[in-house]
Amino acid sequence: MNPPDFSTCDLCDAHEKDAIPILRALPPVFREFGSVARFCGPVATVRCFEDNSRVKEAVESPGEGRVLVVDGGGSVRRALVGGNLASAAARNGWAGIVVDGAVRDSRELQAAGIAVRALALMPQRSVKRNEGERDVPVLIQGVPVRPGHWLYADEDGIVVSERPLA
């Protein structure tokens, strides 16, 4: 599959003077852990704290080219995505996963064939309390992200738009 043809720098330049801002850049705190550097798609969200029950549900459902944005509250004490969930996301057609938190199984994340961005690696897995919410507005490092927004990520960063961009 060919990578999408866009540049986050060009998107930011093209929309910097919009009268009503539709594009926001996430802070440069996310690291690449998957094998795909450039990805984009409509957003689906999960809000959870150290419990990846809703993340597992999401990646086991049809991704349809969407990007899963996980609001883990910035916690790096427990990993919310590992090799098994990344592989499930790839199998089910997700374009990528962005985790405001930690991930684990770095070799398996690389082998899964999907884009994964997160704050850090943490070998300790999440707890299972069956908590969290799906498809709700989230705040990722101070940037509001809603289901249906569009996320674009490349080697230069991650931007979120209220609509798809050319």
C-alpha positions as CSV (number, residue, x, y, z in Angstrom):
1,M,0.0,0.0,0.0
2,N,1.3,3.5,-0.9
3,P,1.6,6.0,1.9
4,P,-0.9,8.9,1.7
5,D,0.3,11.9,-0.2
6,F,0.4,14.8,2.2
7,S,2.8,16.8,4.4
8,T,1.8,18.1,7.8
9,C,4.0,21.1,7.2
10,D,2.2,21.9,4.0
11,L,-1.2,21.4,5.7
12,C,-0.2,23.8,8.5
13,D,1.0,26.4,6.0
14,A,-2.1,26.1,3.9
15,H,-4.4,26.7,6.9
16,E,-2.4,29.1,9.1
17,K,-4.6,32.1,8.0
18,D,-8.0,30.5,8.2
19,A,-10.5,32.9,9.6
20,I,-11.9,30.0,11.7
21,P,-9.1,27.6,12.6
22,I,-9.9,24.1,11.6
23,L,-6.4,22.6,12.0
24,R,-4.5,22.0,15.2
25,A,-1.0,20.5,15.7
26,L,-0.5,18.1,18.6
27,P,2.6,18.9,20.7
28,P,5.8,17.1,19.6
29,V,5.8,14.6,22.4
30,F,4.7,11.5,20.5
31,R,7.2,8.9,19.3
32,E,6.9,6.4,16.5
33,F,6.6,2.8,17.5
34,G,5.0,1.1,14.5
35,S,6.3,0.4,11.1
36,V,4.3,3.1,9.2
37,A,5.5,6.7,9.5
38,R,2.7,8.4,7.5
39,F,-1.0,7.8,8.0
40,C,-4.3,9.7,8.0
41,G,-8.0,9.0,8.4
42,P,-11.1,9.9,10.3
43,V,-10.8,9.7,14.1
44,A,-12.4,7.2,16.5
45,T,-11.7,7.8,20.2
46,V,-11.3,5.9,23.4
47,R,-10.9,7.6,26.8
48,C,-9.4,5.3,29.5
49,F,-6.9,5.4,32.3
50,E,-4.6,2.5,32.7
51,D,-7.3,0.1,31.6
52,N,-7.3,-0.9,27.9
53,S,-10.6,-2.8,27.8
54,R,-12.3,-0.2,25.4
55,V,-9.1,-0.1,23.3
56,K,-9.3,-3.9,22.8
57,E,-13.0,-3.6,21.8
58,A,-12.2,-0.8,19.3
59,V,-9.3,-2.6,17.5
60,E,-11.2,-5.8,17.3
61,S,-14.0,-4.0,15.4
62,P,-13.8,-2.9,11.7
63,G,-11.4,0.1,11.4
64,E,-12.5,1.2,7.9
65,G,-9.4,3.3,7.5
66,R,-9.9,5.2,10.7
67,V,-7.3,6.4,13.2
68,L,-7.8,5.3,16.8
69,V,-7.0,8.1,19.2
70,V,-6.6,6.9,22.8
71,D,-6.8,9.4,25.7
72,G,-4.9,7.6,28.4
73,G,-4.5,10.8,30.4
74,G,-0.8,10.9,29.6
75,S,-0.1,8.1,32.1
76,V,3.0,6.1,31.3
77,R,2.6,3.7,34.3
78,R,0.7,1.1,32.3
79,A,0.8,0.2,28.5
80,L,-2.5,0.6,26.7
81,V,-1.5,-1.0,23.4
82,G,0.9,-3.9,22.8
83,G,1.7,-6.2,20.0
84,N,-1.5,-8.2,20.1
85,L,-3.7,-5.1,19.9
86,A,-1.6,-3.5,17.2
87,S,-1.9,-6.7,15.1
88,A,-5.7,-6.8,15.6
89,A,-5.9,-3.2,14.5
90,A,-3.9,-3.9,11.3
91,R,-6.0,-7.0,10.6
92,N,-9.2,-5.0,11.0
93,G,-8.3,-2.1,8.8
94,W,-7.3,0.6,11.1
95,A,-5.0,3.3,9.6
96,G,-3.1,3.9,12.9
97,I,-3.2,4.3,16.6
98,V,-2.2,7.4,18.6
99,V,-1.9,6.9,22.4
100,D,-1.7,9.7,24.9
101,G,0.0,7.2,27.2
102,A,2.4,4.2,27.0
103,V,2.7,1.2,24.7
104,R,4.7,-2.0,25.0
105,D,6.1,-4.9,22.9
106,S,8.2,-2.6,20.7
107,R,9.4,-5.5,18.4
108,E,5.8,-6.7,18.0
109,L,4.6,-3.1,17.3
110,Q,7.1,-2.8,14.5
111,A,6.1,-6.2,13.0
112,A,2.3,-5.5,13.2
113,G,2.4,-3.4,10.0
114,I,0.5,-0.4,11.4
115,A,1.3,3.1,12.5
116,V,1.6,3.5,16.3
117,R,2.4,6.8,18.1
118,A,2.6,7.1,21.8
119,L,4.5,8.9,24.6
120,A,6.7,6.1,25.8
121,L,7.3,2.4,26.2
122,M,6.3,0.7,29.4
123,P,6.6,-3.1,29.9
124,Q,3.8,-3.3,32.5
125,R,0.4,-4.1,30.9
126,S,-2.8,-2.3,31.7
127,V,-5.2,-3.4,34.3
128,K,-8.6,-4.9,33.3
129,R,-11.5,-3.3,35.0
130,N,-13.8,-3.0,32.0
131,E,-13.7,0.8,32.3
132,G,-13.4,3.6,29.8
133,E,-15.5,5.2,27.0
134,R,-15.6,5.0,23.3
135,D,-16.5,7.6,20.7
136,V,-16.4,10.6,23.0
137,P,-14.6,14.0,22.7
138,V,-11.1,13.8,24.2
139,L,-8.3,16.2,25.1
140,I,-5.0,15.1,23.8
141,Q,-2.1,17.1,25.2
142,G,-4.4,20.1,25.4
143,V,-5.8,19.6,21.9
144,P,-9.5,18.8,21.6
145,V,-10.2,15.8,19.4
146,R,-13.6,14.5,18.5
147,P,-14.9,11.4,16.7
148,G,-15.1,12.3,13.0
149,H,-12.2,14.8,13.0
150,W,-9.4,13.9,10.7
151,L,-5.9,13.1,11.8
152,Y,-2.8,13.4,9.7
153,A,0.6,12.2,10.9
154,D,4.0,12.1,9.1
155,E,7.6,12.4,10.0
156,D,7.2,16.0,11.0
157,G,4.3,15.7,13.4
158,I,0.6,15.1,13.9
159,V,-2.3,17.5,13.0
160,V,-6.0,17.2,13.6
161,S,-8.6,18.8,11.4
162,E,-12.4,19.3,11.8
163,R,-12.8,18.0,8.2
164,P,-10.8,16.1,5.6
165,L,-8.1,18.2,3.9
166,A,-6.9,18.0,0.3
